[in-house]
Amino acid sequence: MARFVVVPQWQGSPSTRAMALIDGADAIAGDLPRASSVRVEVPYEAGESLDTAVLRASTIRRVSGHVRETLDGLRHERIVVVGGDCGVAVPAIGHVAGDDLAVVWFDAHGDLHSPDTSPSGAFAGMALRAVLGGAPDGLGLAPGMITPDRVVLAGARELDPAEDEYVRGAGAHHLPADEIAQRLADALAATGARRVYVHIDLDVLDPAHMSGVADAQPFGLEPSALVDAIVTIRRLLPLAGASISGFAPRSPDAAVDDMGAILRIIGALAKD
């Protein structure tokens, strides 16, 4: 069984409801085995940009350091990081990065902005680009640790023009939601990887099946299709780590409504 690292970071989100991500992480944590869970404390303060053009960069950088320290203490265990916003995946991927690692990034959005192209300045919209070395020091991985040809962006259907241009030019694999079942295995094989990290933003799911996200987009995956995709990935490659993010329920009752799907997804990631 995996170990769970709960990181209720909200500072990377562009949403006016960003602090609901704390409630979402806490709701998920409440259904996880306590003995297998570790919580990384996240400050409530927003933080400063520190001339990075990334909103709240000082706090995001500090939390990233705490995540790295926590993961270093769990080096021989398989980890599922529970956010919070998508930025929690960046240090988690860094923890297992290597030239044999592929990243499958399930998300309705590209998360591929740089500080120069981001319309919001929010780090969550730059998280995958930060994995690829496109973030200021202390916020992302070093260039080359993960290369675009080893990234599969799955389910993204709301890409800004700058993100679309980057995907086309960089050579990342982009699978629309309705093509994941048919193309995922081939895309993963094309990365040449021997291990895989899976990140899931819950907005990859269709709004009919997941209400507790800040920026829902139509024509997403059904939970069963996402679970099937995880099973396919794990059949093909060893899972080096995983993260799940983006749960921002509007109320405790709404959180309960979504929790069944979330726990099925976590179960697919965590099972031995």
C-alpha positions in Angstrom: 0.0 0.0 0.0 1.2 3.5 -0.8 1.9 6.3 1.7 -0.2 9.4 1.4 1.3 12.9 1.7 -1.4 15.5 2.2 -0.5 19.0 1.0 -3.5 21.5 1.3 -1.8 24.2 -0.8 -4.1 26.8 -2.3 -1.7 29.5 -3.2 -1.2 28.3 -6.8 -4.8 28.5 -7.8 -6.2 31.4 -9.8 -9.8 30.8 -8.5 -11.6 33.1 -6.2 -12.5 29.9 -4.3 -8.9 28.8 -4.0 -9.1 28.3 -0.2 -11.8 25.6 -0.8 -8.8 23.5 -1.9 -7.9 23.2 1.8 -11.3 21.8 2.5 -11.0 19.4 -0.4 -7.6 18.1 0.8 -8.9 17.7 4.3 -12.0 15.8 3.1 -9.9 13.4 1.2 -7.5 13.0 4.1 -10.4 12.1 6.3 -11.0 9.0 4.3 -7.4 7.8 4.1 -5.7 5.4 6.5 -4.3 7.6 9.3 -1.3 5.4 9.8 -0.3 5.7 6.2 -0.8 9.5 5.9 1.5 12.4 6.5 0.4 16.0 6.4 2.6 18.9 5.2 1.5 22.1 6.9 0.7 24.9 4.5 0.6 28.6 5.7 -2.6 30.5 5.3 -0.9 33.6 4.1 -0.8 34.2 0.4 2.9 35.2 0.0 4.8 37.5 -2.3 5.7 37.2 -6.0 9.4 38.0 -5.3 9.7 39.6 -8.8 9.1 36.2 -10.4 5.8 37.1 -12.1 4.3 34.1 -10.2 1.7 35.1 -7.7 2.4 34.0 -4.1 5.7 32.6 -5.2 7.3 32.9 -1.7 4.8 30.6 -0.1 4.7 28.1 -3.0 8.5 27.9 -2.8 8.4 27.3 0.9 5.8 24.6 0.7 7.7 22.9 -2.1 10.7 22.7 0.1 8.6 21.2 2.9 7.3 18.6 0.4 10.8 17.7 -0.7 11.9 17.3 2.9 9.0 15.0 3.7 9.4 12.9 0.6 13.1 12.5 1.3 12.2 10.9 4.6 10.0 8.4 2.7 12.5 7.5 0.0 11.8 3.8 -0.2 8.0 4.1 -0.3 5.6 4.7 -3.2 3.9 8.0 -2.6 0.5 9.5 -3.5 0.5 13.3 -2.9 -2.9 14.7 -2.2 -3.5 18.4 -2.9 -4.3 21.2 -3.0 -3.6 22.8 -6.3 -1.6 21.3 -9.2 1.6 22.8 -7.9 2.0 20.0 -5.3 2.9 17.6 -8.1 6.1 19.5 -9.1 8.3 18.6 -6.1 6.7 15.1 -6.0 7.8 14.5 -9.6 11.2 16.0 -8.8 11.6 13.4 -6.0 11.4 10.5 -8.5 12.7 12.2 -11.7 15.2 10.5 -14.0 15.9 9.9 -17.6 13.7 6.8 -17.5 10.6 8.5 -16.1 7.4 9.4 -18.1 4.8 11.7 -16.7 1.1 11.2 -17.5 -0.7 14.5 -16.6 -4.5 14.2 -16.5 -6.0 17.6 -16.6 -8.7 19.6 -18.3 -6.2 22.4 -18.8 -2.6 22.4 -20.1 -0.8 23.9 -17.1 1.9 24.8 -19.6 2.1 28.6 -19.3 5.4 30.2 -18.5 5.5 33.3 -16.3 5.8 35.3 -19.5 2.6 33.9 -21.1 0.4 33.3 -18.1 -2.7 35.6 -18.2 -3.3 35.1 -14.4 0.2 34.7 -12.9 -1.1 31.6 -11.0 1.3 28.8 -10.5 -1.2 26.0 -11.1 -1.5 27.1 -14.7 2.3 26.7 -15.0 2.8 23.5 -13.0 3.5 21.1 -15.9 5.8 23.7 -17.6 7.6 23.9 -14.2 8.1 20.2 -14.4 9.7 20.8 -17.8 12.1 23.4 -16.4 10.1 26.5 -17.4 9.8 28.1 -13.9 11.9 30.5 -11.8 14.5 29.0 -9.5 13.0 27.1 -6.5 9.6 26.7 -8.2 10.3 24.0 -10.8 12.6 21.3 -11.9 15.9 21.9 -13.6 15.6 21.9 -17.5 16.2 18.4 -18.9 15.1 16.4 -15.8 11.8 15.7 -17.5 11.7 16.3 -21.3 8.5 17.0 -23.3 8.8 13.8 -25.3 8.3 11.9 -22.0 5.1 13.8 -21.1 1.6 12.6 -21.9 -1.0 15.3 -21.4 -4.3 13.5 -21.2 -7.8 14.9 -21.3 -6.8 18.5 -21.8 -9.5 20.4 -23.6 -9.0 24.0 -22.6 -5.6 25.1 -23.8 -4.7 28.8 -24.3 -3.0 29.6 -27.6 0.4 29.9 -26.0 0.0 26.4 -24.4 -1.2 24.9 -27.7 1.8 26.3 -29.5 4.1 24.9 -26.9 2.6 21.4 -27.1 2.9 21.4 -30.8 6.5 22.7 -30.9 7.9 20.8 -27.9 6.8 17.3 -28.9 4.7 16.4 -25.9 2.0 13.8 -26.4 -1.5 15.3 -26.2 -4.5 12.9 -25.9 -8.0 14.4 -26.0 -10.4 12.8 -23.5 -12.2 10.8 -26.2 -8.9 9.3 -27.5 -7.3 8.2 -24.2 -8.6 4.6 -24.3 -7.4 4.0 -27.8 -4.1 5.9 -27.8 -2.7 5.8 -24.2 -0.7 2.6 -24.5 1.0 3.8 -27.8 1.7 7.2 -26.4 3.3 5.8 -23.3 5.4 3.4 -25.3 6.6 6.3 -27.5 8.1 8.0 -24.4 10.6 5.1 -24.1 10.2 5.3 -20.3 10.7 2.4 -17.8 8.8 4.1 -15.0 5.8 6.4 -14.8 4.4 9.2 -12.6 0.7 9.9 -12.8 -0.8 13.3 -11.9 -4.6 13.8 -11.8 -6.4 17.1 -11.6 -10.0 16.2 -10.9 -11.2 18.7 -13.5 -10.2 16.1 -16.1 -13.5 14.5 -15.1 -16.7 15.5 -16.8 -18.8 18.0 -14.6 -21.6 15.5 -14.6 -19.5 13.3 -12.4 -17.4 15.7 -10.4 -18.8 19.0 -9.2 -16.2 20.1 -6.7 -13.7 21.7 -9.0 -13.0 25.4 -9.6 -13.0 25.5 -13.4 -15.1 22.6 -14.7 -14.9 21.9 -18.4 -17.5 19.9 -20.4 -16.7 16.7 -22.4 -14.4 15.2 -19.8 -13.8 11.6 -18.6 -16.1 9.5 -16.7 -14.6 8.2 -13.4 -14.6 4.6 -14.7 -12.7 5.6 -17.8 -10.1 7.4 -15.7 -9.7 4.3 -13.4 -9.4 2.1 -16.5 -6.6 4.4 -17.8 -4.7 4.2 -14.5 -5.0 0.4 -14.7 -3.6 0.4 -18.2 -0.7 2.6 -17.2 0.1 0.4 -14.2 0.0 -2.7 -16.4 2.5 -1.2 -18.8 5.0 0.5 -16.4 5.9 0.5 -12.7 4.3 3.5 -10.9 7.0 5.7 -9.4 4.6 8.0 -7.7 1.3 9.9 -8.2 -0.6 12.9 -7.1 -4.3 14.1 -7.1 -5.4 17.7 -6.9 -8.0 20.2 -7.6 -10.8 19.2 -5.2 -12.6 22.3 -4.1 -16.1 21.3 -2.8 -18.7 24.0 -2.2 -20.0 22.4 1.0 -19.4 19.4 3.2 -22.5 17.7 1.6 -21.1 18.4 -1.9 -17.8 16.8 -0.8 -19.6 13.6 0.2 -21.3 13.5 -3.2 -17.9 13.5 -5.0 -16.0 11.3 -2.6 -16.9 8.0 -4.0 -15.4 8.8 -7.4 -12.3 10.2 -5.7 -11.7 7.2 -3.6 -12.0 4.9 -6.5 -9.3 6.9 -8.3 -7.1 6.9 -5.3 -7.6 3.2 -4.9 -6.4 2.6 -8.4 -3.3 4.6 -7.7 -2.5 3.2 -4.3 -3.2 -0.6 -4.7 -0.2 -2.9 -4.7 
